[in-house]
Amino acid sequence: MLKWERGVNVSKYDPNRSTPFNDATEHKQKIEGYPSGGGGRMPLLISLIGYFIFGGIFLMLIMAVCTAIFLE
């Protein structure tokens, strides 16, 4: 239900609100800002290092499981 005061909608659920609801949202909008969205890609070197590290961990886990199964 929408509340009206002096001809102005004061409901916090108004989707067409142009002013912040309280000081916290105003701070978020003006000082911290909102994320721009899509972002970007990681640099190639960092991606390759990540693939190498996570690939190595995955291979070590597979080798540990195979060792535990076949050497007992």
C-alpha positions in Angstrom: 0.0 0.0 0.0 1.4 3.4 -0.9 1.4 6.2 1.6 1.0 9.8 0.6 2.2 12.8 2.5 1.6 16.3 1.1 1.0 14.9 -2.4 4.3 13.0 -2.4 4.7 9.2 -2.3 6.7 8.3 0.7 6.6 4.5 0.4 10.0 2.8 0.4 8.7 0.3 -2.2 8.1 2.9 -5.0 10.0 1.7 -8.1 10.1 5.2 -9.5 11.8 6.8 -6.5 14.5 9.2 -7.5 15.6 10.2 -4.0 17.4 7.8 -1.6 15.2 6.1 1.1 17.7 6.8 3.9 21.2 7.8 4.6 22.7 4.4 4.1 21.4 4.1 0.5 22.5 7.7 -0.2 26.0 6.8 1.0 26.0 3.7 -1.1 24.9 5.7 -4.2 27.2 8.7 -3.8 30.3 7.5 -1.9 30.7 3.8 -2.6 29.0 3.6 -5.9 27.4 0.7 -7.6 29.4 -1.9 -9.6 29.5 -1.2 -13.3 28.4 -4.7 -14.2 30.1 -6.8 -16.8 33.7 -6.3 -15.6 36.4 -7.6 -17.8 38.7 -10.5 -18.5 41.6 -11.6 -16.4 45.0 -11.0 -17.9 46.4 -14.0 -19.8 49.3 -14.6 -17.4 47.1 -14.7 -14.3 44.7 -17.0 -16.1 47.5 -19.4 -17.1 48.8 -19.4 -13.5 45.4 -20.2 -12.2 44.9 -23.0 -14.7 48.3 -24.5 -13.8 47.7 -24.3 -10.0 44.1 -25.7 -10.1 45.0 -28.3 -12.7 47.9 -29.4 -10.5 45.7 -29.7 -7.5 43.2 -31.7 -9.5 45.8 -34.1 -10.8 47.3 -34.6 -7.3 43.9 -35.4 -6.0 43.3 -38.0 -8.7 46.8 -39.5 -8.1 46.1 -39.7 -4.3 42.8 -41.5 -4.9 44.3 -43.9 -7.3 47.2 -44.6 -5.0 44.9 -45.1 -2.0 42.8 -47.6 -4.1 45.5 -49.6 -5.8 48.3 -49.7 -3.2 46.3 -51.0 -0.2 
